[in-house]
Amino acid sequence: MHESIHVLIVEDDFRIAEINRQLVDQVDGFHTVNTVKTAEETLVFLEKGTNLPHLILLDIYVPDSIGLHLFWEIRKHYHEIDIIILTAAKEVTTIQETLKGGIYDYMVKPVDIDRLEQTLTNYREQVRILSSKDQFDQEEIDQLIRPSKPSIKRDAPIKNLPKGIDDITLTKVNAVLKEKGKGGVTALEASKHIGLNRSTARRYLEYLVSVEEVYAELSYGDVGRPERKYIASSK
């Protein structure tokens, strides 16, 4: 995948919109093409068609749209655009309807920034895989839809790692986790110990969560924003 993923942010709170824009733009392979506050601004931007986004971060509650009207307008006329819902709406009917509409993810506000960044990373990987070939066999489809969770042993050679995860770096991450013990480590702390950027450190930590070698808990820092703390599982 050579082209960057263009993102449109639909959010009526300019402060949240700016936080989301900064996050999107710092994730490798992503670029925010615009931020809009209303349904009218959203549809006008899309109707121009000069720079259609690949992905929309959509707040359901915008001032000039009732219920899921904007969501279904986008789905009806721009079905090729993927959507991630960022909203305060928790009603089962809303979640069910958006799932039926083919959303990529649904996150309830206040959104965990680390969670959103990981979702963007997962989305980027899915786009890469889908653009890598013309056909997939059943095993590859299963892996795409329901990724397997291979078990690993910390001190044994690791084989068949997914793309973007290498044995040497993974060993370093495990060493940091072992050193921190039950106190755990955040992605930022791990990145400083190992000399990686924060996004890369989180990718390795989330991989270890996916194979159940590590579990994550929400921790509240000095400013009150929740962040994920990773702790090695005791096996």
mmCIF file of the C-alpha atoms, coordinates in Angstrom:
data_MODEL
# 
_entry.id   MODEL 
# 
loop_
_atom_site.group_PDB 
_atom_site.id 
_atom_site.type_symbol 
_atom_site.label_atom_id 
_atom_site.label_alt_id 
_atom_site.label_comp_id 
_atom_site.label_asym_id 
_atom_site.label_entity_id 
_atom_site.label_seq_id 
_atom_site.pdbx_PDB_ins_code 
_atom_site.Cartn_x 
_atom_site.Cartn_y 
_atom_site.Cartn_z 
_atom_site.occupancy 
_atom_site.B_iso_or_equiv 
_atom_site.pdbx_formal_charge 
_atom_site.auth_seq_id 
_atom_site.auth_comp_id 
_atom_site.auth_asym_id 
_atom_site.auth_atom_id 
_atom_site.pdbx_PDB_model_num 
ATOM 1   C CA . MET A 1 1   ? 0.000   0.000   0.000  1.00 0.00 ? 1   MET A CA 1 
ATOM 2   C CA . HIS A 1 2   ? 1.742   3.147   -1.218 1.00 0.00 ? 2   HIS A CA 1 
ATOM 3   C CA . GLU A 1 3   ? -1.041  5.723   -0.858 1.00 0.00 ? 3   GLU A CA 1 
ATOM 4   C CA . SER A 1 4   ? -1.743  7.273   2.529  1.00 0.00 ? 4   SER A CA 1 
ATOM 5   C CA . ILE A 1 5   ? -5.148  6.632   4.088  1.00 0.00 ? 5   ILE A CA 1 
ATOM 6   C CA . HIS A 1 6   ? -7.228  9.815   3.927  1.00 0.00 ? 6   HIS A CA 1 
ATOM 7   C CA . VAL A 1 7   ? -9.480  10.456  6.925  1.00 0.00 ? 7   VAL A CA 1 
ATOM 8   C CA . LEU A 1 8   ? -12.458 12.787  7.388  1.00 0.00 ? 8   LEU A CA 1 
ATOM 9   C CA . ILE A 1 9   ? -13.315 13.693  10.994 1.00 0.00 ? 9   ILE A CA 1 
ATOM 10  C CA . VAL A 1 10  ? -16.957 14.521  11.775 1.00 0.00 ? 10  VAL A CA 1 
ATOM 11  C CA . GLU A 1 11  ? -17.064 16.041  15.269 1.00 0.00 ? 11  GLU A CA 1 
ATOM 12  C CA . ASP A 1 12  ? -18.961 19.122  16.510 1.00 0.00 ? 12  ASP A CA 1 
ATOM 13  C CA . ASP A 1 13  ? -16.658 19.722  19.502 1.00 0.00 ? 13  ASP A CA 1 
ATOM 14  C CA . PHE A 1 14  ? -13.632 21.512  18.022 1.00 0.00 ? 14  PHE A CA 1 
ATOM 15  C CA . ARG A 1 15  ? -11.394 20.455  20.916 1.00 0.00 ? 15  ARG A CA 1 
ATOM 16  C CA . ILE A 1 16  ? -12.102 16.761  20.442 1.00 0.00 ? 16  ILE A CA 1 
ATOM 17  C CA . ALA A 1 17  ? -11.825 17.179  16.674 1.00 0.00 ? 17  ALA A CA 1 
ATOM 18  C CA . GLU A 1 18  ? -8.357  18.675  17.057 1.00 0.00 ? 18  GLU A CA 1 
ATOM 19  C CA . ILE A 1 19  ? -7.208  15.904  19.424 1.00 0.00 ? 19  ILE A CA 1 
ATOM 20  C CA . ASN A 1 20  ? -8.435  13.286  16.948 1.00 0.00 ? 20  ASN A CA 1 
ATOM 21  C CA . ARG A 1 21  ? -6.803  15.095  14.031 1.00 0.00 ? 21  ARG A CA 1 
ATOM 22  C CA . GLN A 1 22  ? -3.426  15.167  15.779 1.00 0.00 ? 22  GLN A CA 1 
ATOM 23  C CA . LEU A 1 23  ? -3.715  11.481  16.636 1.00 0.00 ? 23  LEU A CA 1 
ATOM 24  C CA . VAL A 1 24  ? -4.657  10.462  13.093 1.00 0.00 ? 24  VAL A CA 1 
ATOM 25  C CA . ASP A 1 25  ? -1.825  12.455  11.574 1.00 0.00 ? 25  ASP A CA 1 
ATOM 26  C CA . GLN A 1 26  ? 0.805   10.953  13.876 1.00 0.00 ? 26  GLN A CA 1 
ATOM 27  C CA . VAL A 1 27  ? -0.111  7.361   12.975 1.00 0.00 ? 27  VAL A CA 1 
ATOM 28  C CA . ASP A 1 28  ? 2.029   6.123   10.085 1.00 0.00 ? 28  ASP A CA 1 
ATOM 29  C CA . GLY A 1 29  ? 0.131   5.967   6.803  1.00 0.00 ? 29  GLY A CA 1 
ATOM 30  C CA . PHE A 1 30  ? -2.758  8.276   7.777  1.00 0.00 ? 30  PHE A CA 1 
ATOM 31  C CA . HIS A 1 31  ? -3.629  11.849  6.806  1.00 0.00 ? 31  HIS A CA 1 
ATOM 32  C CA . THR A 1 32  ? -6.619  13.972  7.849  1.00 0.00 ? 32  THR A CA 1 
ATOM 33  C CA . VAL A 1 33  ? -8.160  15.622  4.788  1.00 0.00 ? 33  VAL A CA 1 
ATOM 34  C CA . ASN A 1 34  ? -10.695 17.726  6.712  1.00 0.00 ? 34  ASN A CA 1 
ATOM 35  C CA . THR A 1 35  ? -12.613 18.170  9.971  1.00 0.00 ? 35  THR A CA 1 
ATOM 36  C CA . VAL A 1 36  ? -16.312 19.116  9.831  1.00 0.00 ? 36  VAL A CA 1 
ATOM 37  C CA . LYS A 1 37  ? -18.865 19.947  12.530 1.00 0.00 ? 37  LYS A CA 1 
ATOM 38  C CA . THR A 1 38  ? -22.274 19.241  10.978 1.00 0.00 ? 38  THR A CA 1 
ATOM 39  C CA . ALA A 1 39  ? -24.114 16.852  8.670  1.00 0.00 ? 39  ALA A CA 1 
ATOM 40  C CA . GLU A 1 40  ? -24.447 19.613  6.076  1.00 0.00 ? 40  GLU A CA 1 
ATOM 41  C CA . GLU A 1 41  ? -20.701 20.294  6.074  1.00 0.00 ? 41  GLU A CA 1 
ATOM 42  C CA . THR A 1 42  ? -20.040 16.562  5.808  1.00 0.00 ? 42  THR A CA 1 
ATOM 43  C CA . LEU A 1 43  ? -22.287 16.020  2.800  1.00 0.00 ? 43  LEU A CA 1 
ATOM 44  C CA . VAL A 1 44  ? -21.109 19.198  1.048  1.00 0.00 ? 44  VAL A CA 1 
ATOM 45  C CA . PHE A 1 45  ? -17.498 18.063  1.411  1.00 0.00 ? 45  PHE A CA 1 
ATOM 46  C CA . LEU A 1 46  ? -18.290 14.584  0.110  1.00 0.00 ? 46  LEU A CA 1 
ATOM 47  C CA . GLU A 1 47  ? -20.406 15.884  -2.765 1.00 0.00 ? 47  GLU A CA 1 
ATOM 48  C CA . LYS A 1 48  ? -17.459 17.937  -4.034 1.00 0.00 ? 48  LYS A CA 1 
ATOM 49  C CA . GLY A 1 49  ? -15.735 14.599  -4.572 1.00 0.00 ? 49  GLY A CA 1 
ATOM 50  C CA . THR A 1 50  ? -12.315 16.181  -5.118 1.00 0.00 ? 50  THR A CA 1 
ATOM 51  C CA . ASN A 1 51  ? -10.629 14.352  -2.239 1.00 0.00 ? 51  ASN A CA 1 
ATOM 52  C CA . LEU A 1 52  ? -12.923 11.608  -0.961 1.00 0.00 ? 52  LEU A CA 1 
ATOM 53  C CA . PRO A 1 53  ? -11.663 10.005  2.245  1.00 0.00 ? 53  PRO A CA 1 
ATOM 54  C CA . HIS A 1 54  ? -11.012 6.314   2.627  1.00 0.00 ? 54  HIS A CA 1 
ATOM 55  C CA . LEU A 1 55  ? -12.192 6.452   6.249  1.00 0.00 ? 55  LEU A CA 1 
ATOM 56  C CA . ILE A 1 56  ? -14.569 8.621   8.290  1.00 0.00 ? 56  ILE A CA 1 
ATOM 57  C CA . LEU A 1 57  ? -14.375 9.059   12.061 1.00 0.00 ? 57  LEU A CA 1 
ATOM 58  C CA . LEU A 1 58  ? -18.052 9.779   12.664 1.00 0.00 ? 58  LEU A CA 1 
ATOM 59  C CA . ASP A 1 59  ? -19.773 11.256  15.690 1.00 0.00 ? 59  ASP A CA 1 
ATOM 60  C CA . ILE A 1 60  ? -23.457 10.303  15.545 1.00 0.00 ? 60  ILE A CA 1 
ATOM 61  C CA . TYR A 1 61  ? -24.584 13.302  17.591 1.00 0.00 ? 61  TYR A CA 1 
ATOM 62  C CA . VAL A 1 62  ? -24.102 16.319  15.329 1.00 0.00 ? 62  VAL A CA 1 
ATOM 63  C CA . PRO A 1 63  ? -26.368 19.392  15.606 1.00 0.00 ? 63  PRO A CA 1 
ATOM 64  C CA . ASP A 1 64  ? -28.310 19.134  12.325 1.00 0.00 ? 64  ASP A CA 1 
ATOM 65  C CA . SER A 1 65  ? -28.817 15.358  12.091 1.00 0.00 ? 65  SER A CA 1 
ATOM 66  C CA . ILE A 1 66  ? -31.409 13.200  13.822 1.00 0.00 ? 66  ILE A CA 1 
ATOM 67  C CA . GLY A 1 67  ? -30.454 9.698   14.917 1.00 0.00 ? 67  GLY A CA 1 
ATOM 68  C CA . LEU A 1 68  ? -28.494 7.808   12.275 1.00 0.00 ? 68  LEU A CA 1 
ATOM 69  C CA . HIS A 1 69  ? -29.657 9.903   9.318  1.00 0.00 ? 69  HIS A CA 1 
ATOM 70  C CA . LEU A 1 70  ? -26.141 11.124  8.441  1.00 0.00 ? 70  LEU A CA 1 
ATOM 71  C CA . PHE A 1 71  ? -24.694 7.639   8.858  1.00 0.00 ? 71  PHE A CA 1 
ATOM 72  C CA . TRP A 1 72  ? -27.190 6.158   6.386  1.00 0.00 ? 72  TRP A CA 1 
ATOM 73  C CA . GLU A 1 73  ? -26.742 9.044   3.941  1.00 0.00 ? 73  GLU A CA 1 
ATOM 74  C CA . ILE A 1 74  ? -23.032 8.284   3.828  1.00 0.00 ? 74  ILE A CA 1 
ATOM 75  C CA . ARG A 1 75  ? -23.686 4.568   3.523  1.00 0.00 ? 75  ARG A CA 1 
ATOM 76  C CA . LYS A 1 76  ? -26.231 5.077   0.715  1.00 0.00 ? 76  LYS A CA 1 
ATOM 77  C CA . HIS A 1 77  ? -24.138 7.366   -1.474 1.00 0.00 ? 77  HIS A CA 1 
ATOM 78  C CA . TYR A 1 78  ? -20.549 6.520   -0.461 1.00 0.00 ? 78  TYR A CA 1 
ATOM 79  C CA . HIS A 1 79  ? -20.572 2.823   0.341  1.00 0.00 ? 79  HIS A CA 1 
ATOM 80  C CA . GLU A 1 80  ? -16.867 2.547   -0.519 1.00 0.00 ? 80  GLU A CA 1 
ATOM 81  C CA . ILE A 1 81  ? -15.902 4.750   2.447  1.00 0.00 ? 81  ILE A CA 1 
ATOM 82  C CA . ASP A 1 82  ? -15.185 2.924   5.701  1.00 0.00 ? 82  ASP A CA 1 
ATOM 83  C CA . ILE A 1 83  ? -16.594 4.297   8.953  1.00 0.00 ? 83  ILE A CA 1 
ATOM 84  C CA . ILE A 1 84  ? -15.454 4.226   12.563 1.00 0.00 ? 84  ILE A CA 1 
ATOM 85  C CA . ILE A 1 85  ? -18.082 5.473   15.009 1.00 0.00 ? 85  ILE A CA 1 
ATOM 86  C CA . LEU A 1 86  ? -16.895 7.715   17.879 1.00 0.00 ? 86  LEU A CA 1 
ATOM 87  C CA . THR A 1 87  ? -19.946 8.597   19.954 1.00 0.00 ? 87  THR A CA 1 
ATOM 88  C CA . ALA A 1 88  ? -21.607 8.872   23.347 1.00 0.00 ? 88  ALA A CA 1 
ATOM 89  C CA . ALA A 1 89  ? -24.475 6.677   22.107 1.00 0.00 ? 89  ALA A CA 1 
ATOM 90  C CA . LYS A 1 90  ? -24.639 3.355   23.955 1.00 0.00 ? 90  LYS A CA 1 
ATOM 91  C CA . GLU A 1 91  ? -28.109 2.171   22.935 1.00 0.00 ? 91  GLU A CA 1 
ATOM 92  C CA . VAL A 1 92  ? -28.224 -1.404  21.682 1.00 0.00 ? 92  VAL A CA 1 
ATOM 93  C CA . THR A 1 93  ? -30.440 -0.452  18.724 1.00 0.00 ? 93  THR A CA 1 
ATOM 94  C CA . THR A 1 94  ? -27.914 2.152   17.560 1.00 0.00 ? 94  THR A CA 1 
ATOM 95  C CA . ILE A 1 95  ? -25.020 -0.277  17.860 1.00 0.00 ? 95  ILE A CA 1 
ATOM 96  C CA . GLN A 1 96  ? -26.950 -3.011  16.040 1.00 0.00 ? 96  GLN A CA 1 
ATOM 97  C CA . GLU A 1 97  ? -27.947 -0.694  13.219 1.00 0.00 ? 97  GLU A CA 1 
ATOM 98  C CA . THR A 1 98  ? -24.432 0.604   12.628 1.00 0.00 ? 98  THR A CA 1 
ATOM 99  C CA . LEU A 1 99  ? -23.045 -2.927  12.714 1.00 0.00 ? 99  LEU A CA 1 
ATOM 100 C CA . LYS A 1 100 ? -25.561 -3.887  10.035 1.00 0.00 ? 100 LYS A CA 1 
ATOM 101 C CA . GLY A 1 101 ? -24.374 -0.856  8.102  1.00 0.00 ? 101 GLY A CA 1 
ATOM 102 C CA . GLY A 1 102 ? -20.863 -2.316  7.976  1.00 0.00 ? 102 GLY A CA 1 
ATOM 103 C CA . ILE A 1 103 ? -18.854 -0.104  10.315 1.00 0.00 ? 103 ILE A CA 1 
ATOM 104 C CA . TYR A 1 104 ? -15.215 -0.988  10.959 1.00 0.00 ? 104 TYR A CA 1 
ATOM 105 C CA . ASP A 1 105 ? -15.389 -0.185  14.674 1.00 0.00 ? 105 ASP A CA 1 
ATOM 106 C CA . TYR A 1 106 ? -17.586 1.456   17.328 1.00 0.00 ? 106 TYR A CA 1 
ATOM 107 C CA . MET A 1 107 ? -16.086 3.397   20.237 1.00 0.00 ? 107 MET A CA 1 
ATOM 108 C CA . VAL A 1 108 ? -17.925 5.084   23.092 1.00 0.00 ? 108 VAL A CA 1 
ATOM 109 C CA . LYS A 1 109 ? -16.796 8.495   24.351 1.00 0.00 ? 109 LYS A CA 1 
ATOM 110 C CA . PRO A 1 110 ? -14.654 9.396   26.134 1.00 0.00 ? 110 PRO A CA 1 
ATOM 111 C CA . VAL A 1 111 ? -12.571 7.428   23.684 1.00 0.00 ? 111 VAL A CA 1 
ATOM 112 C CA . ASP A 1 112 ? -9.373  5.795   24.930 1.00 0.00 ? 112 ASP A CA 1 
ATOM 113 C CA . ILE A 1 113 ? -6.680  7.357   22.741 1.00 0.00 ? 113 ILE A CA 1 
ATOM 114 C CA . ASP A 1 114 ? -4.562  4.209   22.793 1.00 0.00 ? 114 ASP A CA 1 
ATOM 115 C CA . ARG A 1 115 ? -7.593  2.166   21.769 1.00 0.00 ? 115 ARG A CA 1 
ATOM 116 C CA . LEU A 1 116 ? -8.265  4.483   18.830 1.00 0.00 ? 116 LEU A CA 1 
ATOM 117 C CA . GLU A 1 117 ? -4.638  4.398   17.716 1.00 0.00 ? 117 GLU A CA 1 
ATOM 118 C CA . GLN A 1 118 ? -4.636  0.593   17.817 1.00 0.00 ? 118 GLN A CA 1 
ATOM 119 C CA . THR A 1 119 ? -7.843  0.510   15.756 1.00 0.00 ? 119 THR A CA 1 
ATOM 120 C CA . LEU A 1 120 ? -6.245  2.733   13.121 1.00 0.00 ? 120 LEU A CA 1 
ATOM 121 C CA . THR A 1 121 ? -3.197  0.465   13.056 1.00 0.00 ? 121 THR A CA 1 
ATOM 122 C CA . ASN A 1 122 ? -5.418  -2.607  12.630 1.00 0.00 ? 122 ASN A CA 1 
ATOM 123 C CA . TYR A 1 123 ? -7.366  -0.873  9.871  1.00 0.00 ? 123 TYR A CA 1 
ATOM 124 C CA . ARG A 1 124 ? -4.156  0.026   8.036  1.00 0.00 ? 124 ARG A CA 1 
ATOM 125 C CA . GLU A 1 125 ? -3.037  -3.611  8.183  1.00 0.00 ? 125 GLU A CA 1 
ATOM 126 C CA . GLN A 1 126 ? -6.378  -4.813  6.832  1.00 0.00 ? 126 GLN A CA 1 
ATOM 127 C CA . VAL A 1 127 ? -6.137  -2.355  3.940  1.00 0.00 ? 127 VAL A CA 1 
ATOM 128 C CA . ARG A 1 128 ? -2.609  -3.567  3.213  1.00 0.00 ? 128 ARG A CA 1 
ATOM 129 C CA . ILE A 1 129 ? -3.654  -7.213  3.195  1.00 0.00 ? 129 ILE A CA 1 
ATOM 130 C CA . LEU A 1 130 ? -6.710  -6.637  0.998  1.00 0.00 ? 130 LEU A CA 1 
ATOM 131 C CA . SER A 1 131 ? -4.628  -4.700  -1.542 1.00 0.00 ? 131 SER A CA 1 
ATOM 132 C CA . SER A 1 132 ? -1.837  -7.299  -1.634 1.00 0.00 ? 132 SER A CA 1 
ATOM 133 C CA . LYS A 1 133 ? -3.496  -9.781  -4.027 1.00 0.00 ? 133 LYS A CA 1 
ATOM 134 C CA . ASP A 1 134 ? -6.537  -10.421 -6.206 1.00 0.00 ? 134 ASP A CA 1 
ATOM 135 C CA . GLN A 1 135 ? -7.840  -13.568 -4.506 1.00 0.00 ? 135 GLN A CA 1 
ATOM 136 C CA . PHE A 1 136 ? -7.715  -15.203 -1.081 1.00 0.00 ? 136 PHE A CA 1 
ATOM 137 C CA . ASP A 1 137 ? -8.173  -18.832 -0.139 1.00 0.00 ? 137 ASP A CA 1 
ATOM 138 C CA . GLN A 1 138 ? -10.405 -19.848 2.781  1.00 0.00 ? 138 GLN A CA 1 
ATOM 139 C CA . GLU A 1 139 ? -7.559  -20.007 5.277  1.00 0.00 ? 139 GLU A CA 1 
ATOM 140 C CA . GLU A 1 140 ? -6.469  -16.468 4.395  1.00 0.00 ? 140 GLU A CA 1 
ATOM 141 C CA . ILE A 1 141 ? -10.061 -15.211 4.665  1.00 0.00 ? 141 ILE A CA 1 
ATOM 142 C CA . ASP A 1 142 ? -10.404 -16.843 8.074  1.00 0.00 ? 142 ASP A CA 1 
ATOM 143 C CA . GLN A 1 143 ? -7.180  -15.197 9.195  1.00 0.00 ? 143 GLN A CA 1 
ATOM 144 C CA . LEU A 1 144 ? -8.384  -11.818 7.942  1.00 0.00 ? 144 LEU A CA 1 
ATOM 145 C CA . ILE A 1 145 ? -11.767 -12.044 9.677  1.00 0.00 ? 145 ILE A CA 1 
ATOM 146 C CA . ARG A 1 146 ? -10.754 -14.012 12.777 1.00 0.00 ? 146 ARG A CA 1 
ATOM 147 C CA . PRO A 1 147 ? -6.996  -13.720 13.331 1.00 0.00 ? 147 PRO A CA 1 
ATOM 148 C CA . SER A 1 148 ? -5.556  -16.725 15.123 1.00 0.00 ? 148 SER A CA 1 
ATOM 149 C CA . LYS A 1 149 ? -3.802  -16.415 18.475 1.00 0.00 ? 149 LYS A CA 1 
ATOM 150 C CA . PRO A 1 150 ? -0.645  -18.515 18.280 1.00 0.00 ? 150 PRO A CA 1 
ATOM 151 C CA . SER A 1 151 ? 0.877   -19.420 21.624 1.00 0.00 ? 151 SER A CA 1 
ATOM 152 C CA . ILE A 1 152 ? 4.491   -18.536 22.275 1.00 0.00 ? 152 ILE A CA 1 
ATOM 153 C CA . LYS A 1 153 ? 7.055   -19.225 24.991 1.00 0.00 ? 153 LYS A CA 1 
ATOM 154 C CA . ARG A 1 154 ? 9.014   -16.246 26.201 1.00 0.00 ? 154 ARG A CA 1 
ATOM 155 C CA . ASP A 1 155 ? 12.415  -17.891 26.245 1.00 0.00 ? 155 ASP A CA 1 
ATOM 156 C CA . ALA A 1 156 ? 12.010  -20.079 23.163 1.00 0.00 ? 156 ALA A CA 1 
ATOM 157 C CA . PRO A 1 157 ? 12.781  -19.101 19.554 1.00 0.00 ? 157 PRO A CA 1 
ATOM 158 C CA . ILE A 1 158 ? 9.704   -17.505 18.042 1.00 0.00 ? 158 ILE A CA 1 
ATOM 159 C CA . LYS A 1 159 ? 8.601   -18.534 14.588 1.00 0.00 ? 159 LYS A CA 1 
ATOM 160 C CA . ASN A 1 160 ? 5.831   -17.540 12.188 1.00 0.00 ? 160 ASN A CA 1 
ATOM 161 C CA . LEU A 1 161 ? 5.478   -14.065 13.634 1.00 0.00 ? 161 LEU A CA 1 
ATOM 162 C CA . PRO A 1 162 ? 3.075   -11.713 11.854 1.00 0.00 ? 162 PRO A CA 1 
ATOM 163 C CA . LYS A 1 163 ? 4.371   -9.006  9.549  1.00 0.00 ? 163 LYS A CA 1 
ATOM 164 C CA . GLY A 1 164 ? 5.732   -6.072  11.538 1.00 0.00 ? 164 GLY A CA 1 
ATOM 165 C CA . ILE A 1 165 ? 6.801   -8.194  14.539 1.00 0.00 ? 165 ILE A CA 1 
ATOM 166 C CA . ASP A 1 166 ? 10.379  -9.463  14.744 1.00 0.00 ? 166 ASP A CA 1 
ATOM 167 C CA . ASP A 1 167 ? 11.894  -11.907 17.220 1.00 0.00 ? 167 ASP A CA 1 
ATOM 168 C CA . ILE A 1 168 ? 14.715  -9.642  18.476 1.00 0.00 ? 168 ILE A CA 1 
ATOM 169 C CA . THR A 1 169 ? 12.481  -6.680  19.324 1.00 0.00 ? 169 THR A CA 1 
ATOM 170 C CA . LEU A 1 170 ? 9.840   -8.961  20.824 1.00 0.00 ? 170 LEU A CA 1 
ATOM 171 C CA . THR A 1 171 ? 12.478  -10.444 23.139 1.00 0.00 ? 171 THR A CA 1 
ATOM 172 C CA . LYS A 1 172 ? 13.430  -6.924  24.281 1.00 0.00 ? 172 LYS A CA 1 
ATOM 173 C CA . VAL A 1 173 ? 9.792   -6.075  24.969 1.00 0.00 ? 173 VAL A CA 1 
ATOM 174 C CA . ASN A 1 174 ? 9.376   -9.263  26.992 1.00 0.00 ? 174 ASN A CA 1 
ATOM 175 C CA . ALA A 1 175 ? 12.512  -8.386  28.975 1.00 0.00 ? 175 ALA A CA 1 
ATOM 176 C CA . VAL A 1 176 ? 11.028  -5.004  29.926 1.00 0.00 ? 176 VAL A CA 1 
ATOM 177 C CA . LEU A 1 177 ? 7.768   -6.659  30.954 1.00 0.00 ? 177 LEU A CA 1 
ATOM 178 C CA . LYS A 1 178 ? 9.664   -9.174  33.083 1.00 0.00 ? 178 LYS A CA 1 
ATOM 179 C CA . GLU A 1 179 ? 11.674  -6.383  34.716 1.00 0.00 ? 179 GLU A CA 1 
ATOM 180 C CA . LYS A 1 180 ? 8.549   -4.354  35.549 1.00 0.00 ? 180 LYS A CA 1 
ATOM 181 C CA . GLY A 1 181 ? 6.709   -7.384  36.920 1.00 0.00 ? 181 GLY A CA 1 
ATOM 182 C CA . LYS A 1 182 ? 3.247   -6.786  38.402 1.00 0.00 ? 182 LYS A CA 1 
ATOM 183 C CA . GLY A 1 183 ? 3.722   -3.015  38.106 1.00 0.00 ? 183 GLY A CA 1 
ATOM 184 C CA . GLY A 1 184 ? 3.379   -3.301  34.354 1.00 0.00 ? 184 GLY A CA 1 
ATOM 185 C CA . VAL A 1 185 ? 4.499   -0.861  31.693 1.00 0.00 ? 185 VAL A CA 1 
ATOM 186 C CA . THR A 1 186 ? 2.813   1.629   29.362 1.00 0.00 ? 186 THR A CA 1 
ATOM 187 C CA . ALA A 1 187 ? 3.630   1.845   25.668 1.00 0.00 ? 187 ALA A CA 1 
ATOM 188 C CA . LEU A 1 188 ? 5.468   5.119   26.293 1.00 0.00 ? 188 LEU A CA 1 
ATOM 189 C CA . GLU A 1 189 ? 7.569   3.607   29.086 1.00 0.00 ? 189 GLU A CA 1 
ATOM 190 C CA . ALA A 1 190 ? 8.408   0.556   26.972 1.00 0.00 ? 190 ALA A CA 1 
ATOM 191 C CA . SER A 1 191 ? 9.389   2.757   24.033 1.00 0.00 ? 191 SER A CA 1 
ATOM 192 C CA . LYS A 1 192 ? 11.853  4.711   26.189 1.00 0.00 ? 192 LYS A CA 1 
ATOM 193 C CA . HIS A 1 193 ? 13.416  1.532   27.621 1.00 0.00 ? 193 HIS A CA 1 
ATOM 194 C CA . ILE A 1 194 ? 13.906  -0.123  24.240 1.00 0.00 ? 194 ILE A CA 1 
ATOM 195 C CA . GLY A 1 195 ? 14.505  2.897   22.003 1.00 0.00 ? 195 GLY A CA 1 
ATOM 196 C CA . LEU A 1 196 ? 11.398  2.497   19.851 1.00 0.00 ? 196 LEU A CA 1 
ATOM 197 C CA . ASN A 1 197 ? 8.727   5.001   18.972 1.00 0.00 ? 197 ASN A CA 1 
ATOM 198 C CA . ARG A 1 198 ? 5.543   4.779   21.051 1.00 0.00 ? 198 ARG A CA 1 
ATOM 199 C CA . SER A 1 199 ? 3.412   3.404   18.213 1.00 0.00 ? 199 SER A CA 1 
ATOM 200 C CA . THR A 1 200 ? 5.850   0.558   17.511 1.00 0.00 ? 200 THR A CA 1 
ATOM 201 C CA . ALA A 1 201 ? 6.134   -0.347  21.193 1.00 0.00 ? 201 ALA A CA 1 
ATOM 202 C CA . ARG A 1 202 ? 2.346   -0.494  21.441 1.00 0.00 ? 202 ARG A CA 1 
ATOM 203 C CA . ARG A 1 203 ? 2.164   -2.757  18.380 1.00 0.00 ? 203 ARG A CA 1 
ATOM 204 C CA . TYR A 1 204 ? 4.418   -5.297  20.080 1.00 0.00 ? 204 TYR A CA 1 
ATOM 205 C CA . LEU A 1 205 ? 2.582   -5.037  23.386 1.00 0.00 ? 205 LEU A CA 1 
ATOM 206 C CA . GLU A 1 206 ? -0.798  -5.479  21.703 1.00 0.00 ? 206 GLU A CA 1 
ATOM 207 C CA . TYR A 1 207 ? 0.563   -8.499  19.842 1.00 0.00 ? 207 TYR A CA 1 
ATOM 208 C CA . LEU A 1 208 ? 1.519   -10.051 23.177 1.00 0.00 ? 208 LEU A CA 1 
ATOM 209 C CA . VAL A 1 209 ? -2.003  -9.297  24.441 1.00 0.00 ? 209 VAL A CA 1 
ATOM 210 C CA . SER A 1 210 ? -3.452  -11.029 21.357 1.00 0.00 ? 210 SER A CA 1 
ATOM 211 C CA . VAL A 1 211 ? -1.485  -14.209 22.085 1.00 0.00 ? 211 VAL A CA 1 
ATOM 212 C CA . GLU A 1 212 ? -2.424  -14.000 25.773 1.00 0.00 ? 212 GLU A CA 1 
ATOM 213 C CA . GLU A 1 213 ? 1.141   -13.562 27.010 1.00 0.00 ? 213 GLU A CA 1 
ATOM 214 C CA . VAL A 1 214 ? 0.238   -10.146 28.388 1.00 0.00 ? 214 VAL A CA 1 
ATOM 215 C CA . TYR A 1 215 ? -2.932  -8.533  29.724 1.00 0.00 ? 215 TYR A CA 1 
ATOM 216 C CA . ALA A 1 216 ? -3.800  -4.835  29.720 1.00 0.00 ? 216 ALA A CA 1 
ATOM 217 C CA . GLU A 1 217 ? -5.435  -2.638  32.334 1.00 0.00 ? 217 GLU A CA 1 
ATOM 218 C CA . LEU A 1 218 ? -6.530  0.991   32.157 1.00 0.00 ? 218 LEU A CA 1 
ATOM 219 C CA . SER A 1 219 ? -4.410  3.309   34.272 1.00 0.00 ? 219 SER A CA 1 
ATOM 220 C CA . TYR A 1 220 ? -5.118  6.991   34.948 1.00 0.00 ? 220 TYR A CA 1 
ATOM 221 C CA . GLY A 1 221 ? -2.114  9.278   34.740 1.00 0.00 ? 221 GLY A CA 1 
ATOM 222 C CA . ASP A 1 222 ? -1.546  12.712  36.298 1.00 0.00 ? 222 ASP A CA 1 
ATOM 223 C CA . VAL A 1 223 ? -3.835  14.447  33.778 1.00 0.00 ? 223 VAL A CA 1 
ATOM 224 C CA . GLY A 1 224 ? -6.593  11.870  34.217 1.00 0.00 ? 224 GLY A CA 1 
ATOM 225 C CA . ARG A 1 225 ? -6.486  10.470  30.671 1.00 0.00 ? 225 ARG A CA 1 
ATOM 226 C CA . PRO A 1 226 ? -6.734  6.686   30.751 1.00 0.00 ? 226 PRO A CA 1 
ATOM 227 C CA . GLU A 1 227 ? -3.856  4.750   29.222 1.00 0.00 ? 227 GLU A CA 1 
ATOM 228 C CA . ARG A 1 228 ? -3.224  1.058   28.850 1.00 0.00 ? 228 ARG A CA 1 
ATOM 229 C CA . LYS A 1 229 ? -0.745  -0.583  31.206 1.00 0.00 ? 229 LYS A CA 1 
ATOM 230 C CA . TYR A 1 230 ? 0.615   -3.931  30.046 1.00 0.00 ? 230 TYR A CA 1 
ATOM 231 C CA . ILE A 1 231 ? 1.411   -6.680  32.542 1.00 0.00 ? 231 ILE A CA 1 
ATOM 232 C CA . ALA A 1 232 ? 3.001   -10.058 31.811 1.00 0.00 ? 232 ALA A CA 1 
ATOM 233 C CA . SER A 1 233 ? 0.604   -12.943 32.400 1.00 0.00 ? 233 SER A CA 1 
ATOM 234 C CA . SER A 1 234 ? 1.688   -15.391 35.079 1.00 0.00 ? 234 SER A CA 1 
ATOM 235 C CA . LYS A 1 235 ? 1.769   -18.809 33.347 1.00 0.00 ? 235 LYS A CA 1 
# 
